[in-house]
Amino acid sequence: MHAWLCEQPIGVEYLRWAELPTPEPAAGQVRVAIRAASLNFPDLLIVQNKYQFKPPLPFVPGSEFAGVVDAVGPGVVHLETGDAVAVLAGTGGFGTHACVDAARVLPLPKDMAIEDAAAFGFTYGTSHHALIDRAALQAGETVLVLGAAGGVGTAALQIAKAAGAKVIAAASSAQKCELCRRLGADATIDYSRENIRDALKHLTDGKGPDVVYDPVGGDLAEPCLRSIAWRGRYLVIGFAQGGIPALPWNLPLLKGAAIVGVFWGDFLRREPKANAAALQELVRWYQEGKVKPVIDQLLPMAKLHDAYARMGSRQALGKLVMVNA
């Protein structure tokens, strides 16, 4: 097998495409022949030693992938060789094969494309947990999605619409806003040229959004919190802009608002039954055509450095997916 190896987490440029022994699955594991793997923002942080999860060295990055089971370890009875599956493993995806715990493997419905499966669980799981579970989003409420043209942003936009909400999609260019309108956004804000507070006041008749979905952080956080509606919920997803904002604590007090942390990885670990139910609903929505991953580019696995560069430049519209021939 071959895989991208992280021997020291000091940057993307130090990842090495290496030939490794093809592993055999241990008890409770299966081996997956990887067909596609998506690039998520934590995959960038983990090779820079900036992520909260720090795997033992060396490791193969790639948190989310899909493929076909090609070997089954002792004790696994619900999976067979030839099964098409998606995997949420934290690491291991940027290669040709991976052995993973069978509990982290999701059999795919027949109508789900393998590329969609590789780009589905992380972003849609995060966004569903954020909006439906943590924010208790109700039909008719207004959701502001920041970074709305990215991987988690496009998922959040679709999920909010599936839940019956009005969506204001905020992004950093006219091209990205156009994508959001095609995905069903009710309104868009190009925050590279518009004042986001003024735009929100106009679009909500002064009320403000009921829910703010924020994977961006940085200097957008405070003006959006200042704009939030009474009893609003501000969802802290991540900090793609790089800065962790220091917010004035009087703002949630004055609005009766809640600052809500969203850590889907630990939700998956601590509440597996609730997460499984959420994923079942998401798969049903996929089959009904309500949600579908937006894939920016399909790139050969050997072009991983190019994918990281495109993510880092913030040019990607939706998800970047690496594929093995």
N, C-alpha and C positions, 0 to 999 in steps of 0.2 A: 504494500500500500504506500501511498504518498500523502503527505499532509504539510500544512504550514506550521512550523514549530516555533514556539516562543520560548527561548532559552533564558532570556533576561527581559523583563517587562520595562523596556526603556524606549519604546517607540515602534511604530509600524515598520519603519525601514529595516529593523533588525529581525523581522520574521524571515524564516528560511524554509524554502520548499525542500522537504527531505524525504528520502526513502526510508521507511520504517518496517519492522516486522508486522505482518498482518496479525492482529490479535485474535485469540479464541475467546468466546464468551464464557464467563464464569457462571456459577449457579445463580439463577435469577436474572440473567442477562440475555440480550440478543445482540448479534452483530448486524449492523445496517450498512448496506452498500449505498453510499450517499449519492443522490442524484442532483440535489439542489440544496443550497444553504443561503440564508439571508443575512445581510449585514445590519446589525442593530447598534445604536449608540453605545451601549455598554461594551460591545465588542471592541470599540475604539478605546474606551477607558481602561479596559482590563489589560491591554498590551502596553499601556502607559503607566501601570501601577496606580491608577486613580479610582479604581472601582472598589466597592465595599467587600466584594468577594475576591479573594486572592488565592488562586489554585496553586498547588505545589508545582515547582519547576522540574523539568520543562513541561509545557502543556500545549495542546492544540486549541487555538481559539475557535469561536463559532458556536453561539449559544442555541441556535435554532436551525434545524435541517429536516429534510425529508428524503426518503429513499425506499429501498426494498429490503426486507429481512432476508439475509442469506446464510445465517447460522443461528441456532437456538441452544441456549445453555440449559443445564439440568434444572428441573423444577418449573420451567415456563410452559404453561399449558394453553394460554389464550392467544398465542401467536405462533405462526408457522412460517417456514421459508416461503418466499414469494409474496408475503403480505406487503402491501404498500402502507407506509407509516409516516407519521410526523414525530419529531423528537424535540423536546425541550430539555436540554441537558446541561446548559451553562457553558460547557466547553465541548470540543471535539468535532465541530461541524465543518471546519475548513480543511477537508481531506477527502479521501476516497472511501474510507471505511471507519466505523466507530463501534465499539462495544459499549452498550448502555444498559442501565437497569430497565427491566421490562416495564416497571411502573411508570417510567417517564415516556413511554412509547404510546402513541395514539393511532390506532388503525384508521385508515382514511376511508371515507365514503367513496363509492365508485365514481361519483360525478365531480370529485375535487381534483383539479389539476395539481401535479406534483410541485410546480413552481409556486402556485398559490398556497399550497400546504406549507412550504418552507418559509413563507412570508406572513403566516397567519397568527400563530399562537401568541407570540410575544406582544405584538402591537395591539391585536384585538383583545387578548386577555387583559392587558394593562388597561385599555380604554374602557372595556366593559366593567372591570372591577372599579375603576375610578368613577364612571358616570352612574352606573346602575346600582352598585353596592355602596360606595363611599358617599356619593352625592345624593343618592336616592332620587334621581332625576324623574320628574313627572311630565307627562304629556302637556304641551302648551307652555312649558317654561322656555326661557331663552338661555342658550349656551354660547359663550365666547370660547372659541378654540384658537389658541395661539400656536404658531408654527404649523398652521393647518394643512400645508402641502407636503409635510414630511410623513414618515412612516406611521408614527403614533397619531399624528394630526389627522391624516386622511381616515384612519380607523375611527377616531373619536367623532369626526364629522358624520360618518355613515351610521355609527351606533346611535348618536344623538337623534338623527333623523328617523332611524328605525323605532326609537322610543317615543316619537311624536313631538320632539322638541323643535323649536326654532333655532337655527344655527347661524351665528355670525362668525365667519372664518377670517382670521387675521393672518397675513403672510407678508413676506418681505419683497415681493415684486408683483408686477401686473400679470406676468405669466402664471405665477403660483395662484394668484387670486382667480384667474380664469379657470384653472384646473378645479379649484374649490367650487366654483359655480356649476361646472359640469357634473360634479359629484353631488349636487343638490343643496349647497349652501344658500340660505335665504338672503344673505348679504355678505359682503366682503369688505375688509379694510386692508389697504396696502400701507403698512406702518413704516415703510421706507420713505413715504412722502406725505402721509396723513397724520394728523394729531389724533392718537387713538382715543383720548378722553373725549374730544369734541365729536369724533365719529360715533362713539358709543352713546353719547348723550342724544345725538340726532336719531340714531337707529332704534333706540329704545324709548323715545319720547321722555327722556330724562330719568327713567326708572333704573336703568342699568341691567346688566345680565344677571340672571339668577345663579348661574354656575360659570366659573372661569376654569378652563382646562389649560394648565400651564406647564408644558415641557421645556420652556425656553429660559425662564428666570431672567437674570440680568436687569436691565433698566426698564423692561416692560412691566415688571411685577407691580411696582408701586402705583403707576397711573391706572392699571387695571383694577387693583384692589380699591383704589379711591372711587372707581366707577361702579362697583358692585352694588346689586340691589339689596334692599332690606332682607335680612335672613339669607343672604347669598352664601354660597359655598365656593371657596377658592381651593382648587385641587392642585397640590404641589406634586408634579410628575417628575420633573428633572430640571437640569440646568444646561441646556444645549448651548446657550450663549456664553457659558463659561463662568459667569459670576453668580454667587449665591446671594440673593438680595437681603439686606437688613431692613425690615419693614417696620414702620411706626405702629406700635401695638394699639394705639388709640383708634386706628382705622376700623378693625373688626369690632371694637367696642361700640363705636358710633353707629355702625350699620347692623348690629346684631348678627354679624357674619361669622362664619367658621373657616379657619384655615385647616385644611384636611390633607394629611399626608397619604400618599399612594405608593406602596411598595409591593408590587404584584408578586415579585419573586418570593417574598416571605409569606404572602397570602397563600400562594400555591403550596408552600411547605406546611404552614400551620393549619390551613383549612382546605384540605384536598377535596373533600366532598362538595363544598361550595364552589370551588374552582371547576370541578368536573361538570357541575350543573351549568355553570356559566358557559363553558366551552360547548356543551351540548346545544345551548340556545344559540350560540354564535354559528355553529355548523348548520343549524336549521335555517338561520337567517341567510347564510351563504347559499344554501340550496334553494331558498326562496328568491334569491337575487337582490336581497336588501344590503348585503355587504360583500365586498370583493377586494382583495388587496390591489393597491395601485403599485405596479412594478415599473420603476424608472428604467432599469436596464437589466438584461440578462448577460452576464459576463462569464467567460471561462474561469474555472477555479484558479488557473495559473495567473489570472489578471487581478488577484486580490488587492495588490497595491494600488491599482487604478481605482478600484471601488472605494478603498479607504480615502484616496485623494478626492474623489467626487463627493463623498460624504463630508469630508472636512471643509470643502469649498462651499457647502450649503447650496449646491446646485441641484441636488437630487429632488425629484418629484415623486414621492412615495418611497418604495423600498428598492434597494439594490440586491440582486440575487445572483449568486455564483452557481454555475452548473458544471457537472462532470459529463464528459461525452459518453 
